[in-house]
């Protein structure tokens, strides 16, 4: 029985390895961080001139900016996405007949949304399709990733938002009214006015930068 399971697993791995795959990464960040999400086309890639997929990053990122990846540049292709719908529909095509090489297809960069509690969020790829030089439909398999939301050091109240409540708690710990715990934002061994200043800057700038 165990041998049969191993054979089936090996067969599944072999089939997956023989398929063209578009992979989303596993990434992490805290609310307010600027985080890139890179989509990578994995080997084998044969006679592929166009790609299509849908991706939903709206639950975790704001102000998303997309740029062409190195593989798109090498093939002289352009990646275009319709972000007015969810999930966003993307095409990676060109007027030329250059075939796609393996590599980075597109990079999505955005700011991690405020209010997100720590945990894992799926980066789902769907509606995947590829086209050949002769305009034949090709199978493209999507490998979804995980976006891990981390607690920001400036979010002392752990509610996913850096605001005046965090600033007040930082001051309380700096004044030793409350025990010095997560109020030591820069982890120098003491809760003091520098930690208060770091949280104040995070509230004004939208991101927690720990010197």
VOPAGU-2260 file (C-alpha; in pm, 1 decimal, decimal comma):
REM VOPAGU-2260
SITE   aa  ch    i         X         Y         Z
SITE  UNK   A    0       0,0       0,0       0,0
SITE  UNK   A    1     277,2     241,4      97,3
SITE  UNK   A    2     465,5     159,5    -223,6
SITE  UNK   A    3     152,9     228,9    -430,4
SITE  UNK   A    4     111,1     568,8    -260,3
SITE  UNK   A    5     474,1     659,2    -336,9
SITE  UNK   A    6     427,5     562,6    -701,6
SITE  UNK   A    7     111,5     775,1    -727,2
SITE  UNK   A    8     283,5    1070,8    -564,1
SITE  UNK   A    9     581,9    1040,9    -798,5
SITE  UNK   A   10     346,6    1018,8   -1097,3
SITE  UNK   A   11     163,1    1333,6    -981,8
SITE  UNK   A   12     493,6    1519,4    -938,1
SITE  UNK   A   13     606,1    1411,4   -1285,2
SITE  UNK   A   14     283,1    1531,3   -1445,3
SITE  UNK   A   15     305,8    1867,7   -1265,2
SITE  UNK   A   16     670,8    1909,0   -1361,3
SITE  UNK   A   17     579,4    1852,4   -1728,4
SITE  UNK   A   18     316,4    2128,0   -1725,6
SITE  UNK   A   19     372,0    2497,0   -1784,9
SITE  UNK   A   20     316,4    2680,6   -1456,8
SITE  UNK   A   21     264,9    3037,7   -1343,2
SITE  UNK   A   22     365,2    3072,1    -981,0
SITE  UNK   A   23     267,1    3328,9    -717,5
SITE  UNK   A   24     513,1    3366,6    -429,6
SITE  UNK   A   25     488,7    3337,4     -54,0
SITE  UNK   A   26     544,6    3688,4      82,7
SITE  UNK   A   27     498,7    3872,8     411,6
SITE  UNK   A   28     454,2    4225,5     538,3
SITE  UNK   A   29     291,5    4442,9     801,5
SITE  UNK   A   30      17,3    4703,7     744,8
SITE  UNK   A   31     171,8    5010,9     582,3
SITE  UNK   A   32     463,1    4819,9     427,3
SITE  UNK   A   33     532,3    4837,8      53,4
SITE  UNK   A   34     547,4    4476,6     -66,1
SITE  UNK   A   35     613,6    4329,6    -413,9
SITE  UNK   A   36     431,4    4020,1    -542,3
SITE  UNK   A   37     617,1    3851,5    -827,5
SITE  UNK   A   38     461,1    3612,1   -1079,8
SITE  UNK   A   39     704,7    3365,2   -1233,8
SITE  UNK   A   40     664,5    3145,4   -1541,9
SITE  UNK   A   41     826,4    2809,1   -1475,3
SITE  UNK   A   42     974,3    2558,6   -1721,6
SITE  UNK   A   43     891,6    2385,6   -1944,4
SITE  UNK   A   44     783,3    2669,2   -2176,1
SITE  UNK   A   45     746,1    2582,4   -2546,7
SITE  UNK   A   46     621,7    2804,9   -2833,5
SITE  UNK   A   47     419,3    3027,2   -2600,5
SITE  UNK   A   48     349,7    3379,5   -2727,4
SITE  UNK   A   49      64,7    3490,9   -2502,1
SITE  UNK   A   50     -47,4    3445,1   -2141,5
SITE  UNK   A   51    -365,6    3520,8   -1950,9
SITE  UNK   A   52    -457,1    3493,2   -1583,5
SITE  UNK   A   53    -671,2    3647,1   -1311,1
SITE  UNK   A   54    -530,0    3756,7    -977,0
SITE  UNK   A   55    -690,6    3901,1    -663,7
SITE  UNK   A   56    -471,3    4113,1    -436,8
SITE  UNK   A   57    -747,8    4352,8    -331,9
SITE  UNK   A   58    -786,3    4195,7      12,8
SITE  UNK   A   59    -427,7    4270,7     114,0
SITE  UNK   A   60    -285,5    4554,8     -99,2
SITE  UNK   A   61    -378,3    4914,4    -177,4
SITE  UNK   A   62    -233,0    5144,8    -445,8
SITE  UNK   A   63    -115,7    4853,2    -660,9
SITE  UNK   A   64     133,8    4933,9    -935,3
SITE  UNK   A   65     221,9    4662,8   -1187,7
SITE  UNK   A   66     543,1    4647,0   -1393,0
SITE  UNK   A   67     662,9    4407,2   -1660,8
SITE  UNK   A   68     896,6    4135,0   -1538,6
SITE  UNK   A   69    1233,1    4041,9   -1687,0
SITE  UNK   A   70    1082,2    3759,6   -1894,7
SITE  UNK   A   71     826,7    3998,4   -2047,5
SITE  UNK   A   72    1101,1    4245,8   -2135,2
SITE  UNK   A   73    1315,2    3969,5   -2288,2
SITE  UNK   A   74    1024,4    3854,6   -2508,2
SITE  UNK   A   75     921,1    4214,5   -2590,2
SITE  UNK   A   76     577,8    4158,2   -2440,7
SITE  UNK   A   77     353,8    4395,3   -2245,0
SITE  UNK   A   78     150,9    4297,3   -1938,7
SITE  UNK   A   79    -186,4    4470,3   -1907,1
SITE  UNK   A   80    -439,7    4421,1   -1627,3
SITE  UNK   A   81    -796,8    4535,3   -1572,4
SITE  UNK   A   82    -804,3    4636,3   -1205,4
SITE  UNK   A   83   -1160,0    4771,2   -1226,8
SITE  UNK   A   84   -1292,8    4420,4   -1164,4
SITE  UNK   A   85   -1216,0    4157,0    -901,8
SITE  UNK   A   86   -1023,6    3944,5    -962,0
SITE  UNK   A   87    -817,3    4152,8   -1202,8
SITE  UNK   A   88    -781,7    4001,9   -1550,9
SITE  UNK   A   89    -434,2    4023,5   -1703,8
SITE  UNK   A   90    -294,6    3966,8   -2052,8
SITE  UNK   A   91      74,9    3935,2   -2139,6
SITE  UNK   A   92     105,9    3968,8   -2516,7
SITE  UNK   A   93     284,8    4139,4   -2805,0
SITE  UNK   A   94     249,5    4187,3   -3180,8
SITE  UNK   A   95     566,1    3985,2   -3231,6
SITE  UNK   A   96     602,7    3605,9   -3244,1
SITE  UNK   A   97     870,9    3594,9   -2977,0
SITE  UNK   A   98     823,3    3301,8   -2742,9
SITE  UNK   A   99     818,0    3344,2   -2369,3
SITE  UNK   A  100    1125,9    3236,4   -2174,2
SITE  UNK   A  101    1095,2    3110,0   -1817,9
SITE  UNK   A  102    1125,1    3388,2   -1560,4
SITE  UNK   A  103     944,9    3677,7   -1398,3
SITE  UNK   A  104     634,1    3778,5   -1594,4
SITE  UNK   A  105     500,1    4062,7   -1379,7
SITE  UNK   A  106     557,0    4237,3   -1048,2
SITE  UNK   A  107     268,0    4380,6    -846,4
SITE  UNK   A  108     371,2    4625,8    -576,2
SITE  UNK   A  109     136,1    4781,9    -325,2
SITE  UNK   A  110      89,1    4897,3      32,3
SITE  UNK   A  111     -35,8    4641,0     282,9
SITE  UNK   A  112    -382,4    4749,1     391,9
SITE  UNK   A  113    -441,0    4899,6     733,5
SITE  UNK   A  114    -664,8    4702,6     965,3
SITE  UNK   A  115    -549,3    4358,3     855,3
SITE  UNK   A  116    -496,1    4126,3    1147,4
SITE  UNK   A  117    -193,3    3893,3    1148,9
SITE  UNK   A  118    -251,1    3573,4     955,1
SITE  UNK   A  119    -224,6    3405,6     615,9
SITE  UNK   A  120    -414,3    3531,4     311,0
SITE  UNK   A  121    -425,7    3345,5     -21,2
SITE  UNK   A  122    -278,5    3490,7    -340,6
SITE  UNK   A  123    -513,8    3317,3    -581,0
SITE  UNK   A  124    -444,8    3270,4    -951,7
SITE  UNK   A  125    -738,7    3165,1   -1170,8
SITE  UNK   A  126    -863,7    3154,3   -1531,3
SITE  UNK   A  127    -518,5    3070,4   -1663,2
SITE  UNK   A  128    -457,8    3023,7   -2032,9
SITE  UNK   A  129    -172,1    3038,6   -2283,4
SITE  UNK   A  130    -157,4    3070,9   -2661,3
SITE  UNK   A  131      98,5    2931,2   -2905,6
SITE  UNK   A  132     256,5    3085,5   -3214,2
SITE  UNK   A  133     -13,7    2912,2   -3422,5
SITE  UNK   A  134    -289,1    3052,9   -3196,2
SITE  UNK   A  135    -352,5    2716,5   -3027,9
SITE  UNK   A  136    -482,3    2703,9   -2671,6
SITE  UNK   A  137    -223,7    2575,3   -2425,0
SITE  UNK   A  138    -267,0    2460,5   -2066,6
SITE  UNK   A  139    -124,9    2692,1   -1801,5
SITE  UNK   A  140    -132,2    2575,5   -1439,2
SITE  UNK   A  141    -148,5    2830,1   -1157,0
SITE  UNK   A  142      40,9    2783,3    -832,0
SITE  UNK   A  143    -116,3    3010,9    -571,3
SITE  UNK   A  144      89,4    3172,9    -297,1
SITE  UNK   A  145      42,4    3287,2      61,2
SITE  UNK   A  146      55,6    3647,5     185,6
SITE  UNK   A  147     143,8    3643,4     555,4
SITE  UNK   A  148      34,0    3956,8     739,8
SITE  UNK   A  149     268,5    4034,4    1026,3
SITE  UNK   A  150     196,7    4260,9    1320,9
SITE  UNK   A  151     364,7    4600,1    1282,1
SITE  UNK   A  152     602,8    4692,4    1567,7
SITE  UNK   A  153     415,7    5025,3    1585,6
SITE  UNK   A  154      76,8    4856,0    1628,4
SITE  UNK   A  155      88,2    4814,2    2005,2
SITE  UNK   A  156    -285,0    4751,0    2036,7
SITE  UNK   A  157    -268,9    4473,1    1773,7
SITE  UNK   A  158    -579,5    4591,0    1588,7
SITE  UNK   A  159    -410,7    4619,4    1248,1
SITE  UNK   A  160    -413,6    5001,5    1257,5
SITE  UNK   A  161    -139,7    5242,1    1368,3
SITE  UNK   A  162    -318,9    5533,1    1533,0
SITE  UNK   A  163    -336,3    5754,9    1840,1
SITE  UNK   A  164    -422,7    5457,3    2060,5
SITE  UNK   A  165     -81,9    5307,9    1983,6
SITE  UNK   A  166      85,6    5643,6    2048,2
SITE  UNK   A  167     -87,6    5673,8    2386,8
SITE  UNK   A  168      19,7    5322,5    2483,1
SITE  UNK   A  169     378,0    5395,3    2378,2
SITE  UNK   A  170     378,7    5702,3    2603,2
SITE  UNK   A  171     233,2    5506,6    2893,7
SITE  UNK   A  172     510,7    5248,7    2866,5
SITE  UNK   A  173     777,8    5517,7    2823,3
SITE  UNK   A  174     652,2    5688,0    3141,8
SITE  UNK   A  175     661,1    5349,4    3319,2
SITE  UNK   A  176     290,6    5370,6    3397,6
SITE  UNK   A  177     249,0    5043,2    3208,3
SITE  UNK   A  178     505,5    4761,1    3194,5
SITE  UNK   A  179     760,1    4803,8    2916,6
SITE  UNK   A  180     663,9    4526,2    2674,0
SITE  UNK   A  181     588,4    4594,5    2309,5
SITE  UNK   A  182     641,4    4966,5    2370,4
SITE  UNK   A  183    1011,8    4901,6    2314,3
SITE  UNK   A  184     950,9    4946,8    1943,2
SITE  UNK   A  185    1316,5    4964,6    1839,2
SITE  UNK   A  186    1409,9    4677,5    2074,8
SITE  UNK   A  187    1695,8    4864,2    2243,8
SITE  UNK   A  188    1597,1    4730,0    2585,4
SITE  UNK   A  189    1400,5    5032,6    2706,6
SITE  UNK   A  190    1068,9    5207,7    2643,5
SITE  UNK   A  191    1148,3    5575,5    2596,3
SITE  UNK   A  192    1086,6    5890,4    2394,4
SITE  UNK   A  193    1254,3    5744,3    2084,8
SITE  UNK   A  194     988,5    5472,4    2068,2
SITE  UNK   A  195     720,4    5740,1    2108,3
SITE  UNK   A  196     874,8    5932,7    1818,0
SITE  UNK   A  197     884,9    5621,8    1597,1
SITE  UNK   A  198     512,9    5557,1    1649,5
SITE  UNK   A  199     430,9    5925,9    1594,0
SITE  UNK   A  200     618,7    5915,2    1262,8
SITE  UNK   A  201     439,3    5593,6    1163,3
SITE  UNK   A  202     101,1    5757,5    1223,2
SITE  UNK   A  203     194,3    6055,0    1005,9
SITE  UNK   A  204     371,0    5861,8     728,3
SITE  UNK   A  205     160,3    5546,0     720,6
SITE  UNK   A  206     447,9    5300,5     770,3
SITE  UNK   A  207     652,0    5189,6    1069,1
SITE  UNK   A  208    1022,6    5253,5    1015,8
SITE  UNK   A  209    1231,5    5134,3    1308,8
SITE  UNK   A  210    1576,2    5294,8    1319,6
